Amino acid sequence: MAVLAVSMAIGYANGPALAQEADLTTLSLQELMKVDVISINVLGSHVHPAGQWMLGYEYMFEHMDGNRDGTHRVSQGRILDEFATAPTKMTMQMHMAMVMYAPSNDLTLAAMLPYILKSMDNVARDGTRFTLKSEGFGDLQLRGLYTVYALGEYRHRLLLNAGITFPTGSINEKDFGPDRSAGQSRLEYPMQLGSGTVDLLPGLTYLGQAETWAWGAEFVPTVRLGRNRHDYRLGNRYRLSAWVGWKLTEWISISARLDGQLWENISGADPALDPMDAPTKDTNLQGGRRIDGLLGVNFYVPSGILKGVRFAVEAGAPLYQSLNGPQLQTDWLVHVGAQWTF
């Protein structure tokens, strides 16, 4: 079943410098970038003037605790009535390096490579507790952002997103289970580092600005192609996000965002994973949908030795989540980022 998750966001954009501007249509794209509130986790908001480069780093931490089936919590005992082991807690960390370049005002190109660390706590029927870990590079992403429509110079912009991921992330991660004498075995689907397939990243982004406001919305699905070498394909993922922001001073702004995601169950199955062992190994228990509410603080350095540098922190928690469970639920998440344009 495919249900599109809808997201919205609310924030603000203003500053003393804008009070003297009656009309943003007189501003260049370079000047608009200083006005705009850029959400660090929305790629489509990163549109650059011709010839400009951007180097970026983003850190994401997501904490999951407890299990959910649909919108209801599920106890460990209930899971262990059906499965040999139950996941209890999981953390996911991601370090993302990115580089962007704009050959023209209408086109920005980007390359991103994540480094991922995952840790999942489990409990077996006999009470044995153990932790599974995986670590390594994820899938390489190449993207392009092209302005297909601009009104009032760059005050309203519609962008076409075109991206592709390459399977550089491992789908063969292994670790010990509750019985270390049995040796290492392949980890469940959520603990792998990549999809194992080439994935398409089409999408649309809208960016808008008025004298005192900056806002935007973005829809970016992830479309999986074929099956990987372990004979399965991760479910397609659909993401819809919108945001607004308020610039408090020349160098600081605040923002808020709602981010909605829907992801489908896995097609096929890894023959090395027993679906009766744990819900994380059952391909029919991997889908879900979630809407997150996030607040952010953004810092921009307009001059000096750090001119062109942006720092941002964004944190939030799910406002709604319904999972094809039992499945680990997300409790909270945080993004920290830094970008340098030159």
PyMOL commands that set and color helices and strands:
alter all, ss='L'
color gray80, all
select helices_A, chain A and resi 16-20+24-26+29-35+43-45+76-82+180-182+189-191+279-281+283-285
alter helices_A, ss='H'
color red, helices_A
select strands_A, chain A and resi 53-70+72-74+85-104+107-124+129-137+140-151+156-166+174-176+184-186+199-200+203-209+214-224+232-233+237-247+252-263+267-268+288-300+309-341
alter strands_A, ss='S'
color yellow, strands_A
deselect
rebuild
show_as cartoon
